[in-house]
Amino acid sequence: MNNDNTPIMNWLRLINDTRFGLEDYHASESHGIRSDFQRDYDRMVFSSPFRRLQNKTQVFPLPGSIFVHNRLTHSLEVSCCGRSIANEVAGALASRYDDPEVKAKLGYLGEIVAAGCLAHDLGNPPFGHSGEKSISTFFSEGPGRELQSKFTEEQWNDLVHFEGNANAFRILTHQFNGRRRGGFAMTYSTLASIVKYPFESSLAHKNKFGFFTTEKDDFIKIADTLGMIRYDEPDGKVHYARHPAVYIVEAADDICYEVMDIEDAHKLKILPTDQVINLLLSYFTEERQTRMKQVMESVKDPNEKIAYLRSSVIGTLVESAAKVFVDNEKEILAGTFNGSLLDHIPSPARDGYEASVKVSWDKIYRASDVVDIELAGNRIISFLMEKLVSAVVNPDLNYSRLLLSRVPEQYDVHSESLFNKIQAVIDHVSGMTDVYALDLYRKLNGMSLPAV
């Protein structure tokens, strides 16, 4: 509590290395030189779901002759950026606290954020954000609509608002068939750091929410242990304030995808060099721009010029985001901070960021190649959803038995619960890479056969 008796979160509880699913096994003593948060990071790097991100679309079609970002390279860059922001924040906040335990806890913030950034896109289906939309609209607009009467209101909200962020939390915490209790058995703080929308699907805003009905109790357990503020909602619906680390993960994600999408668009000749140079220079004062232009005069390669500017922009956004967090720590801990960290950075960086967002929407996300991959992805995912959902609804049909035999055993497509079976289908489809989804689509359509 603070002086006016309103609830406030505190770092001693917010930074907690208890492992989900292994609470009874948790030991306070350290094992080796790695912290448990560093172990989270390493566990992510060596995991199959993380490696599969290398064949998942970020924005532009994959693969191609020109390197552009995929989900894996994006996540690695976000992790670097997030760690930098968090370390700046921790260094600045440590001087505010006399308690050595608080200072020590803040020293782990960079490790928590770095691990959370690696995991933040883990639940995204193939073919970029259009994949999320394809799954949710299968139920809200497509053949899945006829199943609505078979589910509770909570379950139906989960399906029609399918969200990659909630799916990431499920992947990390759910005990899939044959797997250990607690899923990845990540620390409580790392798990909380990825939940950008800490409320259930019935409170979804623009299809955004934080956890499925099946993981609601798990999130409540984590949030309550960490001392996250819970809001009063009608009918006891679950809604918490964000864990403070979420703001840093979010800022790192926003910085990387906005700046790197522009650099990728330049490489693909969607945006001309002069426009990109002027856009990236707009983040800086005129005095700084003059110095930067002098540096660029010694560089002939346009891609190197853009890389120099991109690096400078990321640097200034990292510093600005960290300062906003430090300046607003009290509001963040009280759950009263509005918007994202980047919403509050000063100009000219703010003006440059807003200009970049506008160019991205006008020129990049509506580019023909980007729209084409969304159209193809929508068709592929909708088809796979239709076939697999039909198979779990009608498991005794011959075609259903054949198709379900192809589903990995970790997905419980033979559950007694229809909702669990539908979730198993979504787990399978969302976990596919672009290449695997396309290959399966072709095979099921008879367009591709094994060599005989």
Buried (B, 14 or more C-beta within 10 A) or exposed (E): EEEEEEBBBBBBBBBBBBBBBBEEEEEEEEEEEEBBBBBBBEBBEEBEBBEBBBBBBBBBBBEEEEEBBBBBBBBBBBBBBBBBBBBBBBBBBBEEBEEEEBBEBBBBBBBBBBBBBBBBBBBBBBBBBBBBBBBBBBBBEBEBEEBBEEBEEBBBBBBBBBBBBBBBBBBBBBEBEEEEEBBBBBBBBBBBBBBBBBBBBBBBEEBBBBBBBBBBEBBBBBBEBBBBBBBEEEEEBBBBBBBBBBBBBBBBBBBBBBBBBBBBBBBBEBBEEEBBBEBBBBBBEEEBBEEBEEEBEEEEEBEEBBBBBBEBBBEBBBBBBBBBBBEBBEEBBBBEBEEBBBBBBEEBBBEBBBBBEEBBEEBBBEBEBBEEBBEBBBEBBBBBBBBBBBBBBEBEEEEBEEBBEEBEEBBBBBBEEBBBBBBBBBBBBBBBBBBBBBBBBEEBEEEEEEEE
